[in-house]
Amino acid sequence: MMSEGGSLNLCFEKMEGNMITEWKDIPVELLMRILNLVDDRTVIIASGVCSGWRDAISFGLTHLSLSWCKKDMNSLVLSLAPKLVKLQTLVLRQDKPQLEDNAVEAIANHCHELQDLDLSKSLKLTDRSLYSLARGCTNLTKLNLSGCTSFSDTALAYLTRFCRKLKVLNLCGCVEAVSDNALQAIGENCSQMQSLNLGWCEKISDDGVMSLAYGCPDLRSLDLCGCVLITDESVVALANRCVHLRSLGLYYCRNITDRAMYSLAQSGVKNKHEMWRSVKKEKFDEEGLRNLNISQCTYLTPSAVQAVCDTFPALHTCSGRHSLVMSGCLNLTSVHCACILQAHRTHTALPHPAH
């Protein structure tokens, strides 16, 4: 594989004998190689040097982040969008709300190859943005809407009808958009979904989560932190239907009891044959739960949580590897992962020197 330095040398060799008197004389291939070595902000600045550069850069860009833009991001997107026809990844994360619906509409009208879009903390956006994305960005596989509080569940459900390739969806804090009806739409339309963040979406109940479990069997990661209405029924459905689940967040889900934990443990035992087949392929660490957050789930008892920990060796309570998080559960201090138990056995097996 040729290094960037080697590629640049090759470009210079092709230029031999050609005189460069103006910026526009720099070959597009050399320009793109140089800009691959700098950040997105420098790329945008460079695009203003001359019209030839602007066209070459815009049409060649596939990945772009404008999160560095602290002022006038909306105007920048409006000016760039018509040229970004090859764009596949766009990050528009903001510290202070800047983006408006007309900018998202411009993206939807021109960036039809877009696959990954980050609109997190876009507090000014309304349903207009979701409707436009549904019409123009049907190739989306990853969408971050976290902190967008003005979307409705009707608009979110509409989006899922057209963006059926979605695999990663972050809806953390989208309290108005995430309802049981919206989750039913995700379950019906987004069967490829692998990662879903529903943190602090307090409206959802077991009905919505069960729709997900039945409609998204390939779900790998689900964050339900702060979803205070869900009960054991949700976890039982996930355990039975989503056999590839690797990460589950149940922080502050205070209605969760031992029944949920035992259902997770039993699902792990049931799938043990598949897990052992994966061991032979050296993929064991990819199988079964690897992250579980049950902080503030105060109804749980040590025996139930220990059963989960024993079933899934990738869950750790040991220092530096906390993948089983139990903060605020003071009655679970006796729960330990296999590492700690093995260390204890090793220590007790060692001969003690005579005094």
Protein Blocks (a to p, Z undefined) as FASTA:
>chain_A
ZZfklmmmmmmmmmgopacfbfklpcfklmmmmmmmpcfklmmmmmmmpmklmmmmmmmp
mbdcfklpmghklmmmmmmmmmmmmbfbdcfbdfbdfbdfklmmmmmmmmmmbfbdcfeh
ilkbcfklmmmmmmmmmmbfbdcfehiakbcfklmmmmmmmmmmbfbdcfehilmlpcfk
lmmmmmmmmmmbmbdcfehiakbcfklmmmmmmmmmmbfbdcfehiakbcfklmmmmmmm
mmmbfbdcfehiakbcfklmmmmmmmmmmmmmmmmmmmmnopmmmgojfbdcfehiakbc
fklmmmmmmmmmmbcfbehiacbccehilklmmpccfklmmmmmmmmmpccddZZ
